[in-house]
Amino acid sequence: MIDNYNDFLLEKEFDKFINNIFKIIESEGVWTSPNTIEWDMSNKDEDPKNDFTDKSIEKLKNFISKLDKEQLRKYYIRLVNKLKNLPENIRRFLLTHYTSVFLAVVSFSYLVGGNDSDVNINKPGGNKVETIDPKIKKEIVELQKVSSFEEAQAAVKEVEAGYSDDRDDTGNWVEVPGYGKRFVGTNHGISAPILQKYLGRIPKREDMENLSYKTALEIYRKDYWNAQNLSILCDQSVANVIYDGCVNQGIEGMSEVIKQSAKEQGTNITGSVYSKSNLRRLNSLNQKQLFISIKNFRESRYKQAGTWHIHGEGWLNRLDGIEYQTNNQA
């Protein structure tokens, strides 16, 4: 039985929170079969005032602020189990965002770790032990994985090794005010403009030739990986193809590729693609389909480049070398 009035109020508030989730989903969704509803989340973040996710997260934060540690785990388990029958993209999206709210208070291992995640739930007629549904638990673990810079960089290192003096590559030149363009080259995949930014001055060819891999690695980690929050991506293969694209096709160029790829799966990305919120939105999509879309749009972008006739074959060989690893989330 519910022991006291505070517990009763918590139960009522939790039930209301869950009911609101399904009410909004059903009201804005489209029934595609007697048992299936599809919900278009693509425009949810265009107007923050009407953003269901932001509002529900604030309500969840307010709710869990009233809970002790044991109650946090109990209500987390009940919440994620309630979401298990939602369509995949909605379920993954909500699991990602709602889990992050709980993780601001307690550890991930405490929420889902082993048998410790079994909790007693007070119900009329006695206590009932509830555990996280195995399917949901596996999905939560996958969504909370972080991608590895070292693994993404290992693939880039193979194709970007050594100094390049290709004068047809626009990335090998820098502008010198009052003089024109200066040829600098590329080393370890670091372009002349990127080295200029790192040095804080206009580089010379010898600066590029003497660039150590250790320094290049520092630039890659800081400017291409950390600055784009890529560790948030839960699928290593998706992280690999995005990171390689940032290096080879530019951060802004990849931003457009990612937007196009997400839209192909019915999700519009607004604002900075690389914001933590938008990367979590990417995590909610089917990862293999997202990977394939990104590769396809990267290829299309290559074919639009002015030096496609010179570098096209090499670019496509590079892209073909990035494959989706089926078990990369496990």
C-alpha positions as CSV (number, residue, x, y, z in Angstrom):
1,M,0.0,0.0,0.0
2,I,1.1,3.6,-0.4
3,D,2.4,4.5,3.0
4,N,1.8,8.2,3.1
5,Y,0.3,11.2,1.4
6,N,3.6,12.3,-0.2
7,D,3.9,8.9,-1.9
8,F,0.3,9.3,-3.1
9,L,1.1,12.7,-4.7
10,L,4.2,11.4,-6.4
11,E,2.2,8.5,-7.9
12,K,-0.4,10.9,-9.2
13,E,2.2,13.3,-10.6
14,F,4.1,10.4,-12.3
15,D,0.9,9.0,-13.8
16,K,0.0,12.4,-15.2
17,F,3.4,12.8,-16.7
18,I,3.1,9.5,-18.5
19,N,-0.4,10.2,-19.7
20,N,0.6,13.5,-21.1
21,I,3.4,11.9,-23.1
22,F,1.0,9.4,-24.8
23,K,-1.7,12.0,-25.2
24,I,0.5,14.3,-27.2
25,I,2.0,11.5,-29.2
26,E,-1.4,10.2,-30.1
27,S,-2.8,13.6,-30.9
28,E,0.0,14.5,-33.2
29,G,0.6,11.1,-34.7
30,V,-0.8,9.2,-37.6
31,W,-2.1,5.7,-37.2
32,T,-0.6,3.6,-39.9
33,S,-2.2,0.3,-38.7
34,P,-4.6,-0.7,-35.9
35,N,-1.6,-1.1,-33.6
36,T,1.0,1.3,-34.9
37,I,1.2,5.1,-34.7
38,E,3.9,7.2,-36.4
39,W,4.7,10.6,-34.9
40,D,6.4,13.4,-36.9
41,M,9.0,15.0,-34.6
42,S,10.7,16.8,-37.4
43,N,9.6,20.3,-36.5
44,K,9.5,20.1,-32.7
45,D,12.5,22.3,-32.1
46,E,11.6,25.2,-34.4
47,D,9.6,26.9,-31.8
48,P,10.8,26.3,-28.2
49,K,7.5,27.5,-26.8
50,N,5.8,24.5,-28.5
51,D,8.6,22.0,-28.0
52,F,7.0,19.1,-26.3
53,T,10.4,17.5,-25.5
54,D,11.8,20.6,-23.7
55,K,8.6,21.0,-21.7
56,S,8.4,17.4,-20.7
57,I,12.1,17.4,-19.7
58,E,11.5,20.4,-17.4
59,K,8.5,18.6,-15.8
60,L,10.7,15.5,-15.3
61,K,13.4,17.6,-13.7
62,N,10.9,19.1,-11.3
63,F,9.5,15.7,-10.5
64,I,12.8,13.9,-9.8
65,S,13.9,16.9,-7.6
66,K,11.4,15.5,-5.1
67,L,12.8,12.0,-5.0
68,D,15.4,10.3,-2.9
69,K,18.0,8.0,-4.4
70,E,15.9,4.8,-4.2
71,Q,12.9,6.5,-5.6
72,L,14.9,7.9,-8.5
73,R,15.8,4.3,-9.6
74,K,12.2,3.1,-9.1
75,Y,10.6,5.8,-11.2
76,Y,13.3,5.6,-13.9
77,I,12.6,1.9,-14.4
78,R,8.9,2.5,-14.5
79,L,9.4,5.4,-17.0
80,V,11.6,3.6,-19.5
81,N,9.4,0.5,-19.4
82,K,6.4,2.7,-20.2
83,L,8.1,3.8,-23.4
84,K,9.0,0.4,-24.8
85,N,6.1,0.1,-27.2
86,L,6.6,3.5,-28.9
87,P,7.9,3.6,-32.4
88,E,11.7,3.2,-32.6
89,N,12.7,6.8,-33.4
90,I,10.4,8.3,-30.8
91,R,11.4,5.7,-28.2
92,R,15.1,6.2,-28.7
93,F,14.8,10.0,-28.7
94,L,12.9,10.0,-25.4
95,L,15.1,7.4,-23.8
96,T,18.2,9.5,-24.6
97,H,16.8,12.7,-23.3
98,Y,15.0,11.4,-20.2
99,T,17.9,9.2,-19.2
100,S,20.2,12.3,-19.3
101,V,17.9,14.0,-16.8
102,F,18.4,11.2,-14.3
103,L,22.1,11.0,-15.0
104,A,22.5,14.5,-13.7
105,V,21.7,13.1,-10.3
106,V,22.8,9.5,-10.1
107,S,25.2,7.2,-12.0
108,F,24.3,5.2,-15.0
109,S,25.4,2.0,-13.3
110,Y,23.0,2.7,-10.4
111,L,20.1,3.1,-12.8
112,V,20.5,0.1,-15.0
113,G,23.4,-2.0,-13.5
114,G,22.7,-5.7,-13.1
115,N,20.3,-7.0,-10.5
116,D,20.7,-3.8,-8.5
117,S,18.1,-2.3,-10.9
118,D,15.4,-4.5,-9.5
119,V,13.1,-2.4,-7.3
120,N,10.0,-2.9,-5.2
121,I,7.0,-0.9,-6.4
122,N,4.3,-0.3,-4.0
123,K,0.9,-1.3,-5.5
124,P,-2.5,-1.9,-3.9
125,G,-2.5,-5.5,-2.9
126,G,1.2,-5.8,-2.1
127,N,4.7,-5.2,-3.4
128,K,5.7,-6.0,-6.9
129,V,9.3,-6.3,-8.2
130,E,9.9,-4.5,-11.5
131,T,13.0,-4.6,-13.6
132,I,14.0,-2.9,-16.8
133,D,12.7,-4.7,-19.9
134,P,15.8,-6.5,-21.4
135,K,15.1,-5.0,-24.8
136,I,14.9,-1.5,-23.4
137,K,18.0,-2.0,-21.2
138,K,20.0,-3.1,-24.2
139,E,18.8,0.0,-26.1
140,I,19.6,2.3,-23.2
141,V,23.1,0.9,-22.9
142,E,23.6,1.4,-26.7
143,L,22.3,5.0,-26.5
144,Q,24.6,5.9,-23.6
145,K,27.7,4.6,-25.4
146,V,30.2,7.3,-26.5
147,S,32.2,7.2,-29.7
148,S,36.0,6.9,-29.6
149,F,38.2,9.6,-31.1
150,E,41.1,7.1,-31.3
151,E,39.1,4.7,-33.5
152,A,37.8,7.4,-35.8
153,Q,41.3,9.0,-36.1
154,A,42.9,5.6,-36.9
155,A,41.0,5.4,-40.2
156,V,41.8,9.0,-41.0
157,K,45.5,8.5,-40.3
158,E,45.7,5.7,-42.9
159,V,44.5,8.0,-45.8
160,E,46.1,11.2,-44.6
161,A,49.6,10.0,-44.0
162,G,52.6,12.2,-45.0
163,Y,53.2,15.5,-46.7
164,S,51.1,16.4,-49.8
165,D,52.4,18.9,-52.4
166,D,49.3,18.7,-54.6
167,R,49.0,22.2,-56.1
168,D,45.5,21.3,-57.4
169,D,44.2,20.9,-53.8
170,T,42.8,24.2,-52.7
171,G,43.4,23.2,-49.0
172,N,47.2,23.4,-49.7
173,W,47.1,27.2,-50.1
174,V,46.7,30.2,-47.9
175,E,46.0,33.9,-48.6
176,V,48.8,36.4,-48.0
177,P,47.4,39.9,-47.7
178,G,48.8,42.1,-50.4
179,Y,50.6,39.3,-52.1
180,G,48.1,36.6,-53.2
181,K,48.2,32.9,-52.5
182,R,51.1,31.0,-50.9
183,F,51.6,27.3,-51.4
184,V,52.1,25.5,-48.1
185,G,50.9,22.0,-48.7
186,T,49.2,19.5,-46.4
187,N,50.7,17.2,-43.8
188,H,48.9,14.4,-41.9
189,G,45.7,15.7,-43.4
190,I,46.1,19.1,-41.8
191,S,45.3,21.8,-44.4
192,A,47.2,25.0,-44.8
193,P,44.4,27.2,-43.5
194,I,44.0,25.0,-40.4
195,L,47.7,25.2,-39.7
196,Q,47.5,29.0,-40.0
197,K,44.7,29.0,-37.4
198,Y,46.8,26.8,-35.1
199,L,50.0,28.8,-35.4
200,G,48.3,32.2,-35.3
201,R,50.3,33.4,-38.3
202,I,50.7,32.7,-42.0
203,P,52.6,29.4,-42.3
204,K,55.4,28.6,-44.7
205,R,56.0,25.4,-46.6
206,E,58.7,24.3,-44.1
207,D,56.2,24.8,-41.2
208,M,53.9,22.2,-42.9
209,E,56.7,19.9,-43.8
210,N,58.0,19.9,-40.2
211,L,54.5,19.4,-38.7
212,S,54.7,16.4,-36.3
213,Y,51.9,13.9,-36.0
214,K,51.6,14.7,-32.3
215,T,50.7,18.3,-33.2
216,A,48.4,17.2,-35.9
217,L,46.6,14.8,-33.5
218,E,46.2,17.7,-31.1
219,I,44.6,19.8,-33.8
220,Y,42.3,16.9,-34.9
221,R,41.1,16.2,-31.4
222,K,40.5,19.9,-30.5
223,D,39.1,21.3,-33.8
224,Y,37.4,18.4,-35.5
225,W,36.3,16.0,-32.7
226,N,35.8,17.9,-29.4
227,A,34.5,21.1,-31.0
228,Q,31.8,19.1,-32.8
229,N,30.9,17.1,-29.7
230,L,31.3,13.9,-31.7
231,S,31.8,11.6,-28.7
232,I,28.1,12.0,-28.0
233,L,27.3,9.9,-31.0
234,C,26.3,6.4,-29.8
235,D,27.3,4.6,-33.0
236,Q,31.0,4.4,-33.8
237,S,30.4,3.9,-37.5
238,V,28.3,7.0,-37.8
239,A,30.9,8.9,-35.8
240,N,33.6,7.6,-38.2
241,V,31.9,8.7,-41.4
242,I,31.0,12.2,-39.9
243,Y,34.5,12.8,-38.5
244,D,36.2,11.7,-41.8
245,G,33.8,14.1,-43.6
246,C,34.6,17.0,-41.3
247,V,38.3,16.4,-42.0
248,N,38.1,15.9,-45.8
249,Q,35.0,17.9,-46.8
250,G,34.9,20.6,-44.1
251,I,32.9,21.0,-41.0
252,E,30.3,23.3,-42.6
253,G,30.0,21.0,-45.6
254,M,29.3,18.0,-43.3
255,S,26.7,20.1,-41.5
256,E,24.7,20.2,-44.7
257,V,25.3,16.5,-45.3
258,I,24.0,15.6,-41.9
259,K,20.9,17.8,-42.2
260,Q,20.1,16.2,-45.6
261,S,20.6,12.7,-44.1
262,A,18.4,13.4,-41.1
263,K,15.7,14.9,-43.3
264,E,15.7,11.7,-45.4
265,Q,14.7,9.9,-42.2
266,G,11.9,12.4,-41.5
267,T,13.8,14.6,-39.0
268,N,14.6,18.3,-39.6
269,I,17.7,19.6,-37.8
270,T,17.6,23.3,-36.9
271,G,20.3,25.3,-35.3
272,S,23.9,24.0,-34.9
273,V,24.0,20.4,-36.2
274,Y,26.8,19.7,-33.7
275,S,24.9,20.8,-30.6
276,K,24.6,18.1,-28.0
277,S,20.8,18.1,-28.4
278,N,20.9,17.6,-32.1
279,L,23.5,14.9,-31.9
280,R,21.2,13.1,-29.4
281,R,18.5,13.5,-32.0
282,L,20.7,11.7,-34.5
283,N,21.1,8.9,-32.0
284,S,17.4,8.4,-32.1
285,L,17.4,7.5,-35.8
286,N,18.1,4.1,-37.3
287,Q,21.9,4.2,-37.2
288,K,22.6,2.0,-40.3
289,Q,20.2,4.0,-42.4
290,L,21.7,7.2,-41.2
291,F,25.2,5.9,-42.0
292,I,24.2,5.0,-45.5
293,S,22.5,8.3,-46.1
294,I,25.6,10.2,-45.0
295,K,27.8,8.3,-47.3
296,N,25.4,8.9,-50.2
297,F,25.2,12.6,-49.6
298,R,29.0,12.8,-49.1
299,E,29.4,11.2,-52.5
300,S,27.0,13.7,-54.1
301,R,28.9,16.6,-52.5
302,Y,32.2,15.3,-53.8
303,K,30.8,15.2,-57.4
304,Q,29.9,18.9,-57.1
305,A,33.4,19.9,-56.2
306,G,35.5,21.8,-58.8
307,T,38.3,19.3,-58.8
308,W,36.1,16.2,-59.0
309,H,37.7,15.3,-62.3
310,I,41.2,15.3,-60.6
311,H,40.5,13.9,-57.2
312,G,37.2,12.1,-57.6
313,E,38.5,8.5,-57.8
314,G,40.6,9.0,-54.7
315,W,37.8,10.6,-52.8
316,L,35.4,7.7,-53.6
317,N,38.1,5.1,-52.7
318,R,38.4,6.9,-49.3
319,L,34.6,6.9,-48.8
320,D,34.3,3.3,-49.8
321,G,36.8,2.3,-47.2
322,I,34.5,3.5,-44.4
323,E,32.1,0.5,-43.7
324,Y,29.3,0.1,-41.3
325,Q,30.2,-2.3,-38.5
326,T,27.1,-4.1,-37.4
327,N,28.2,-4.8,-33.9
328,N,30.0,-1.5,-33.3
329,Q,27.4,-0.5,-30.5
330,A,27.8,-3.7,-28.5
